[in-house]
Amino acid sequence: MALRDKLLDVLDRAARIEQELIQALTPGERTQVGVVDHWSVKDLVSHATAWQQHMIQGLEGEQGWFS
């Protein structure tokens, strides 16, 4: 398996685990400010998701990382 495919697989598995953890939280826990500085879990997930999408685009060749 190519490195690119391994990295995409890791990101996919991490996303599934992340979803399980998020689903285990109550709505109040998801929006409670102060988890990290002034960020809530919802804020952190949104921020991390944007960066994960950026990585996936790069790994899938949209940004030329592996071409």
N, C-alpha and C positions, 0 to 999 in steps of 0.2 A: 504494500500500500504506500502510495506516495505521501510525502510529508504534508502536502496541501490537504489531502484527503484525511489524514490522521488529525490534523488541526480542526478541520470542519467537523469531524466526528466528536472530538473533545468538546467543541462549542455546543454541539447538539445535545450531548449527554449533560453538560452543565446547565443548559437551558431547561431540560426536563427536571433536574434536581431543584433548580431555582423555583420553578413553577410549583413543585410540591411544597416547598418551604413557604412560599407566598400564600398558597391556598390554606395552609395550616394557621395563618394569622387571622385575627378578627379584623373587621373593617377599621376599628379604632386603632389597633396596633399598626395597621398599614399606613395610617395617616398621622400618627403621633409624631410631632416634631421633636427633634432632639436625639434621635438615634445616633447620628453623627453630626456634631455641631448643630446647625439649624435645619438639617435634612430629615425627612421622614423616610420610611421604607419605600413608600411610593415614589418619592423623589429619587432615591438611590437607584431603584429599579429602572426608572425612566432614563436616568443618566447612563447607567451601565448598558441598557438596551441600545441606545444610540451608538455607543462605542462598539458594541458587539456587531451591529449592522455594518458599521464602517469596516471592521475586520473581515467580516464575511464577504463584503463586496471586494475587498482586496484579495482575499483568498480565491474567490471565484473568477478572478481575472479582470474585473471591471476597472481595477486601478493599476494593472500591469505588474503586480508583485511577483508573479511566477511566470511571466512571459519573457 
